[in-house]
Amino acid sequence: MNESPSQVALRGLPPHLFLGLALVAVFWIASWTRLGVLGEYAFFPQWLGYVLTVDALVAWRRGAALGRSKGSSLLMRHPREFAALFLLSAPVWWLFEGLNNFVLNWHYLDTQDFSFWRAFLLGSIDFSTVVPAVFETTELVSTFRWIDRFRTDRRMAISPALPWALMYAGAFALGAIVLAPGIAFPFTWVWLVLMVDPLNYLRGRASLLGQIARGDWRLVVALALGAAVCGIFWEMWNYFALPKWYYTVPYVGFVKVFEMPILGYGGYWPFAWELYGLYHLVWGVLRRPSSALTLDAP
């Protein structure tokens, strides 16, 4: 008896889906119930579980679309690239932690007084999940057919001056953050994409600016939505956790969804674009082939 494509897909659910779901369930409960050591150190295994779950869903959905038992996902097509994203992620987020010393928009509550190096090590482990989570969720968004509506035939002429103007604007925004953080704090989430993506465009690397010029807005939208989904999970899982973070944002700190002011969720969109730009900048400098965020993978 022949199986339908959906039956083939269900039979071929990747094994790491169940590992991911188990990690999420166990450490979500441990975190919210503050279950001793498990609760205090739940962030990394919980988000690793999220990353594995989403990666498996990407493979399952792509396989189902082709009537196969398995499809393509970042972990399955390039495990070394998958692991490298964790190494990239920690220093990227430490960059934003450094900027927070000026804007003071988020703060941490903890039950222990860690030494600097222990806090740095534990923070780096937790921060290593940021880029993989956003990229995996972006690939999951890309498996839905409606995302293709954002690929059009409307090309956009890019003036040779535009990339340079954007980079100067990014440099100005960074300077404003340092010199006038009480006013310029929203620039924390846009300065980097203004500097890095145009640089990648000028160097011939993958860039959002280059894709927009071709009329392809799919990755712009998918990244924004992927980061927004991650943002909801970050803030939701943080709400009853300890350690946890909270926000003090001038002028726009009203109407909170979990700990985050509702307008703050808009920062996740450019944040994802910055991660994409940094990824291709670093991989370009290292002359490594990039296989993350392959929207057209089979």
C-alpha positions in Angstrom: 0.0 0.0 0.0 1.4 3.4 -1.1 1.8 6.0 1.5 0.7 9.6 1.0 3.2 12.4 1.1 1.9 13.5 4.5 2.3 9.9 5.9 5.9 9.8 4.5 6.6 13.1 6.2 5.2 12.0 9.6 7.1 8.8 9.5 10.3 10.7 8.8 10.2 13.2 11.7 13.8 13.9 12.6 14.9 12.3 15.9 16.3 15.5 17.2 12.8 16.9 17.3 12.0 14.8 20.3 15.3 15.6 22.0 14.6 19.3 21.5 11.1 19.1 22.8 12.3 17.2 25.9 14.9 19.8 26.6 12.4 22.6 26.3 9.8 20.9 28.5 12.2 19.9 31.3 14.1 23.1 31.6 11.0 25.3 31.0 9.4 23.7 34.1 12.7 23.8 36.0 13.1 27.5 35.2 9.6 28.7 36.1 9.5 26.6 39.3 13.0 27.7 40.1 14.1 24.1 40.7 17.5 24.6 42.3 20.5 24.2 40.0 18.4 23.1 37.1 16.3 26.2 37.2 19.3 28.5 37.7 21.2 27.1 34.7 18.1 26.4 32.5 18.7 29.1 29.8 21.2 27.3 27.6 19.6 23.8 27.6 16.1 25.3 27.1 17.2 27.4 24.1 19.3 24.5 22.7 16.1 22.5 22.8 14.3 25.3 21.0 17.0 25.4 18.3 16.9 21.6 17.8 13.1 21.6 17.7 12.9 24.4 15.1 15.7 22.8 13.0 13.8 19.5 13.0 10.6 21.3 12.0 12.4 23.0 9.1 13.6 19.6 7.8 10.2 18.0 8.3 8.3 20.8 6.5 10.8 20.9 3.6 10.6 17.1 3.3 6.8 17.2 3.3 6.7 19.8 0.6 8.7 17.4 -1.7 7.0 14.2 -0.5 10.1 13.0 1.1 10.8 11.5 4.5 13.6 14.0 5.1 14.2 17.6 4.0 17.0 20.1 4.4 17.9 22.0 7.5 21.0 23.7 8.8 22.0 21.0 11.2 21.4 18.2 8.6 23.0 19.8 5.6 26.0 21.4 7.4 26.5 20.5 11.1 29.8 22.3 11.3 28.1 25.5 10.2 25.4 24.9 12.7 28.0 24.6 15.5 29.9 27.6 14.3 26.8 29.8 14.7 27.1 29.2 18.5 30.7 30.4 18.5 29.7 33.6 16.5 26.7 34.3 18.8 28.4 35.0 22.1 30.8 37.8 21.0 27.9 39.4 19.0 25.7 39.7 22.1 28.6 40.8 24.3 28.8 43.8 21.8 25.3 44.8 22.7 26.0 44.2 26.4 28.8 46.7 26.0 26.5 49.3 24.5 24.1 48.7 27.3 26.7 50.2 29.7 25.8 53.5 28.0 22.0 53.2 27.5 21.2 51.1 30.6 18.0 49.8 29.0 18.2 46.3 30.5 19.3 44.9 33.9 19.7 41.4 35.4 18.3 40.0 38.6 20.2 37.0 40.1 20.3 35.1 43.3 24.1 34.7 43.3 27.1 37.1 43.3 29.3 35.6 40.6 32.9 36.7 40.0 33.6 38.5 36.8 35.0 35.5 35.0 32.3 33.1 36.1 29.6 35.6 35.0 31.4 36.1 31.7 31.7 32.3 31.1 28.1 31.6 32.0 26.9 34.6 30.0 28.8 33.5 27.0 27.3 30.0 27.1 23.8 31.4 27.3 24.4 34.1 24.7 25.7 31.4 22.3 22.1 30.4 21.5 21.0 33.8 20.1 22.2 33.6 16.5 21.2 29.9 16.0 17.7 30.6 17.4 17.1 33.6 15.1 18.5 31.9 12.0 16.7 28.6 12.6 13.4 30.4 13.1 14.0 32.5 10.0 14.5 29.3 8.0 11.2 27.9 9.5 9.4 31.0 8.4 10.8 30.6 4.9 9.2 27.1 4.6 5.8 28.7 4.3 4.7 29.4 0.7 3.4 32.9 1.4 6.9 34.2 1.9 7.4 33.9 -1.9 5.0 36.8 -2.3 7.9 39.0 -1.2 10.0 38.1 -4.2 9.0 40.5 -7.0 10.1 41.7 -10.4 10.4 45.2 -9.2 14.1 45.9 -9.2 15.5 48.9 -7.3 18.4 51.0 -8.7 21.0 51.4 -5.9 22.9 54.7 -6.2 26.7 54.3 -5.7 26.4 56.9 -2.9 23.6 55.0 -1.0 25.8 52.4 0.7 28.2 55.1 1.8 25.5 57.3 3.1 24.0 54.4 5.1 27.4 53.6 6.6 27.9 57.2 7.6 24.5 57.2 9.2 25.4 54.1 11.1 28.6 55.6 12.4 26.7 58.8 13.4 24.1 56.6 15.3 26.9 54.8 17.2 28.5 58.0 18.2 25.1 59.3 19.4 24.6 56.2 21.5 27.9 56.9 23.3 27.5 60.7 23.6 23.7 61.0 24.2 22.4 57.6 25.3 19.3 59.0 27.0 18.0 60.3 23.6 19.8 58.0 21.1 19.1 54.6 22.8 16.8 53.4 19.9 19.9 53.5 17.6 21.3 50.6 19.6 19.3 48.3 17.3 19.9 50.0 14.0 23.4 51.3 13.8 25.1 48.0 13.1 22.9 47.0 10.1 23.4 50.5 8.6 27.2 49.9 8.7 27.6 46.2 8.0 25.0 45.4 5.3 26.1 48.2 2.9 29.8 47.1 3.5 28.9 43.6 2.5 27.1 44.9 -0.5 30.2 46.9 -1.6 32.4 43.9 -1.1 30.2 41.6 -3.2 29.0 39.5 -0.3 25.5 38.4 0.4 23.5 41.4 1.6 20.0 42.5 2.2 20.6 45.6 0.2 21.6 43.5 -2.8 18.5 41.3 -2.5 16.3 44.4 -2.3 17.9 45.7 -5.4 16.8 42.5 -7.2 13.3 42.8 -5.9 13.7 40.0 -3.4 12.3 41.0 0.0 11.8 37.5 1.3 14.8 37.4 3.7 14.2 40.9 5.0 10.7 39.8 6.0 11.7 36.3 7.2 14.5 37.6 9.4 12.2 40.2 11.0 9.5 37.6 11.7 12.0 35.0 12.9 13.5 37.4 15.4 10.0 38.5 16.5 9.0 34.9 17.3 12.3 34.4 19.2 11.6 37.7 21.0 8.2 36.5 22.2 9.8 33.3 23.5 12.7 35.1 25.1 10.4 37.5 27.0 7.9 34.8 27.9 10.4 32.3 29.3 12.2 35.1 31.1 9.1 36.4 32.9 9.0 33.8 35.8 12.6 32.8 35.6 15.4 33.6 38.0 18.0 34.7 37.0 16.1 37.1 34.7 16.3 40.5 33.1 14.0 43.6 33.2 13.9 46.9 31.3 14.1 50.6 32.1 13.5 52.4 28.8 13.0 56.2 28.8 9.8 57.6 27.2 8.5 54.3 25.7 8.5 52.0 28.8 4.7 51.8 28.9 2.4 48.9 28.1 4.6 45.9 28.8 4.2 42.4 27.3 6.0 40.3 29.9 9.0 42.5 31.0 9.4 44.1 27.5 7.6 47.4 26.7 5.5 46.7 23.6 7.3 49.2 21.4 10.6 47.4 22.3 9.5 44.4 20.3 10.1 46.5 17.2 13.8 46.3 17.9 13.9 42.6 17.2 13.4 43.3 13.4 16.6 45.3 12.8 18.4 43.2 15.3 17.9 40.2 13.0 19.2 42.1 10.0 22.3 43.0 12.0 22.9 39.3 12.8 22.6 38.5 9.1 25.0 41.2 8.2 27.6 40.2 10.8 27.3 36.6 9.8 28.3 37.4 6.2 30.9 39.9 7.3 32.7 37.4 9.5 32.3 34.5 7.1 33.5 36.7 4.2 36.6 37.8 6.1 37.3 34.2 7.0 36.6 33.1 3.4 34.2 30.5 4.6 31.2 29.3 2.4 27.9 30.2 4.1 25.1 27.8 4.2 22.8 29.3 6.9 19.5 31.0 5.8 19.3 29.1 2.5 15.7 29.9 1.7 15.6 27.9 -1.5 17.1 24.7 0.0 15.3 21.5 -1.1 
